[in-house]
């Protein structure tokens, strides 16, 4: 059996293979509600054979959205449609996961196809962004409001309440979004966190916000269900967050009951030079796995069956997270299985399909 198609047990959940549909923002919601676009987008990848389907960054509060069109889980009314989606995913042999997120200073932006620019708080569909410090992401943007202690407590409570709704909606995996320059990443990085209180300064203080979010989520998330954290494992910039910081943090996360570190990079430093090439982030997943023995997920320009299988076979990571290739081919796992000599089990509706 190809290593890519070996099962993986994480707490009470068995993943049938190592292929994960990575979160992909769809910018297709109104007031945070999922709709049939999300059902078809996520459901098609379940039909296509992936083991784990993770929603796009799903906002824990209205002000935590990247754009006005983001998916949300900040009110109970969001649960019903999400439950329909998770039910469909499970009916087709996959596990449903949700990425809980807060955009921080990257909030209140237009959708990419509408220019992606920051929407000012006094403009239609805009609001004031919040962050650890009053530092804008780029020179062309307005600085966010620095969170006070009450604001931090509210965000932590929002993550906790979102985890309760995630469980009610039928999700079996939570991933906390601590990457790509969003709020958790902003707290972690000395590039974006210049606070002088217990949430800033030292590595321990900058990590405090994430650890308090984890503690709050663990109060309501069942101990037998997986909890993942996505990190930007390096910011590709001197004086910012590094792989050594990620390794140190991963050791703490494992002690906190986190099961897997989804190892991405970048997104918090405007203009950072990132050396894009196939599998360019795999080495960071490998380093974290090697030095902490926590499960890791590899992501970043993974597009070929053998490439993905080699990552698992050589022990560089435990799961492979894929995004763009799933946009091109929702049935990538079925194609990969065929290419690797694994028996292909198509959905009964598609059994007439032949390679």
Secondary structure as GFF3:
##gff-version 3
##sequence-region A 1 355
A	DSSP	three_ten_helix	3	5	.	.	.	ID=ss1
A	DSSP	beta_strand	8	10	.	.	.	ID=ss2
A	DSSP	beta_strand	13	15	.	.	.	ID=ss3
A	DSSP	beta_strand	19	21	.	.	.	ID=ss4
A	DSSP	alpha_helix	36	47	.	.	.	ID=ss5
A	DSSP	beta_strand	52	59	.	.	.	ID=ss6
A	DSSP	three_ten_helix	62	64	.	.	.	ID=ss7
A	DSSP	three_ten_helix	76	78	.	.	.	ID=ss8
A	DSSP	alpha_helix	79	91	.	.	.	ID=ss9
A	DSSP	beta_strand	95	101	.	.	.	ID=ss10
A	DSSP	three_ten_helix	104	106	.	.	.	ID=ss11
A	DSSP	three_ten_helix	112	114	.	.	.	ID=ss12
A	DSSP	beta_strand	130	131	.	.	.	ID=ss13
A	DSSP	beta_strand	145	146	.	.	.	ID=ss14
A	DSSP	alpha_helix	149	168	.	.	.	ID=ss15
A	DSSP	beta_strand	173	178	.	.	.	ID=ss16
A	DSSP	alpha_helix	183	188	.	.	.	ID=ss17
A	DSSP	alpha_helix	203	218	.	.	.	ID=ss18
A	DSSP	beta_strand	226	232	.	.	.	ID=ss19
A	DSSP	alpha_helix	243	255	.	.	.	ID=ss20
A	DSSP	beta_strand	260	264	.	.	.	ID=ss21
A	DSSP	alpha_helix	282	292	.	.	.	ID=ss22
A	DSSP	beta_strand	295	299	.	.	.	ID=ss23
A	DSSP	alpha_helix	305	313	.	.	.	ID=ss24
A	DSSP	beta_strand	319	322	.	.	.	ID=ss25
A	DSSP	alpha_helix	324	328	.	.	.	ID=ss26
A	DSSP	alpha_helix	332	339	.	.	.	ID=ss27
A	DSSP	three_ten_helix	348	350	.	.	.	ID=ss28
###
